[in-house]
Amino acid sequence: MSEPAIKSMNLYSEVNRVYNDLRSVGINDGDAIPVEVLSQFDQYHYHGTKAVDQAIAEAGINTSSTVLDVGAGIGGPARYLAHKTGCKVVALELQEDLNQVGQDLTNRCGMAEHVQHLCGDALQEVFADDTFDAVVSWLCLYHIPDHKKLFSKLSQPLKSGGVLYAEDLFSLGEFTRSERHELETMLFGNSVHSRENYIANVEQAGFSSVQFDDQTDDWCQFVDIRIKAHVANFESYSQIHSPEMAETIKIFYDSVSGLFNGGNLGGVRVKAVKG
Ligand SMILES: C[S@@+](CC[C@H](N)C(=O)[O-])C[C@H]1O[C@@H](n2cnc3c(N)ncnc32)[C@H](O)[C@@H]1O
């Protein structure tokens, strides 16, 4: 498989970060990993496992649920969902190296029967009708170019009455030219729509009862605290990872904080029901 364009994002250039984190707490390559320990390192979205707890409650995920996690990263949310509820999860991830790390971590957590890793593009992957009780996603959908097609693809394998639950980005106002450049180059933001267009795309794909919960104020605070904490811990981060990685992360966190504080980028939790 050729490298997807999203690899241009510096954030995704270093997939082994999680192994450095694990070694820093005494878990060496190949060791078994308690999922509770891993959960502090493998959630690539805001508010870590708390955000996943919210999804469990909102989407009614339980031991008998089958869930699709779109843009699974290294599988953090998928493993936590399965660990917390006993559900089965298909963790779909575009980037092969992230998918492989996810599979390795899942094996080492002893969770391979509950979390199935699949490398593929959400716009292309085909699942049978009526497969999933819920489709969930954290900070992935804004990467994907065609939201009309995307939400239809996500609706098709959901059971009737099944829930779509996603945390995503949207636009509050017209982006400046430099914000647009930053969005494209730093965030690989291909689909950052207004609230109205977002909801219309979801509804046109056959979803109803669309809830659009604006998280912007909270995420603004989150990203501000995150960059300050990173700067304060720069030395120890450099030791665990590398000075180059610490700098890459600093540039990324700075950029995201600047975009949120610019007032045109928003964050949202979307929930909708099929049918
Ligand atoms: C910010 S990361 C979040 C990862 C994970 N959801 C989490 O919260 O830990 C977004 C992920 O979406 C994946 N992604 C982007 N476009 C995708 C697509 N078309 N199909 C599947 N995954 C995609 C990226 O490769 C990346 O790993």
The ligand as an SDF file (V2000), in Angstrom:
LIG
                    3D

 27 29  0  0  0  0  0  0  0  0999 V2000
   -6.0940   12.4900   15.5530 C   0  0  0  0  0  0  0  0  0  0  0  0
   -5.9980   10.8000   15.1350 S   0  0  0  0  0  0  0  0  0  0  0  0
   -7.0960   10.1500   16.3720 C   0  0  0  0  0  0  0  0  0  0  0  0
   -6.8840    8.6680   16.6080 C   0  0  0  0  0  0  0  0  0  0  0  0
   -7.8860    8.0310   17.5550 C   0  0  0  0  0  0  0  0  0  0  0  0
   -9.2490    8.2790   17.1150 N   0  0  0  0  0  0  0  0  0  0  0  0
   -7.7130    8.5110   18.9630 C   0  0  0  0  0  0  0  0  0  0  0  0
   -8.5130    9.3500   19.3950 O   0  0  0  0  0  0  0  0  0  0  0  0
   -6.7830    8.0550   19.6300 O   0  0  0  0  0  0  0  0  0  0  0  0
   -6.9650   10.6320   13.6350 C   0  0  0  0  0  0  0  0  0  0  0  0
   -6.7530    9.3030   12.9350 C   0  0  0  0  0  0  0  0  0  0  0  0
   -7.6770    9.1960   11.8270 O   0  0  0  0  0  0  0  0  0  0  0  0
   -7.0330    8.4320   10.8200 C   0  0  0  0  0  0  0  0  0  0  0  0
   -7.7030    8.6340    9.5180 N   0  0  0  0  0  0  0  0  0  0  0  0
   -7.6710    9.7530    8.7470 C   0  0  0  0  0  0  0  0  0  0  0  0
   -8.3640    9.5720    7.6140 N   0  0  0  0  0  0  0  0  0  0  0  0
   -8.8600    8.3030    7.6550 C   0  0  0  0  0  0  0  0  0  0  0  0
   -9.6630    7.5280    6.7610 C   0  0  0  0  0  0  0  0  0  0  0  0
  -10.0660    8.0290    5.5820 N   0  0  0  0  0  0  0  0  0  0  0  0
   -9.9930    6.2700    7.1070 N   0  0  0  0  0  0  0  0  0  0  0  0
   -9.5580    5.7470    8.2970 C   0  0  0  0  0  0  0  0  0  0  0  0
   -8.7900    6.4380    9.1760 N   0  0  0  0  0  0  0  0  0  0  0  0
   -8.4510    7.7010    8.8780 C   0  0  0  0  0  0  0  0  0  0  0  0
   -5.6170    8.9930   10.8470 C   0  0  0  0  0  0  0  0  0  0  0  0
   -4.7120    8.1590   10.1600 O   0  0  0  0  0  0  0  0  0  0  0  0
   -5.3620    9.1170   12.3480 C   0  0  0  0  0  0  0  0  0  0  0  0
   -4.7820    7.9770   12.8860 O   0  0  0  0  0  0  0  0  0  0  0  0
  1  2  1  0
  2  3  1  0
  2 10  1  0
  3  4  1  0
  4  5  1  0
  5  6  1  0
  5  7  1  0
  7  8  2  0
  7  9  1  0
 10 11  1  0
 11 12  1  0
 11 26  1  0
 12 13  1  0
 13 14  1  0
 13 24  1  0
 14 15  1  0
 14 23  1  0
 15 16  2  0
 16 17  1  0
 17 18  1  0
 17 23  2  0
 18 19  1  0
 18 20  2  0
 20 21  1  0
 21 22  2  0
 22 23  1  0
 24 25  1  0
 24 26  1  0
 26 27  1  0
M  CHG  2   2   1   9  -1
M  END
$$$$
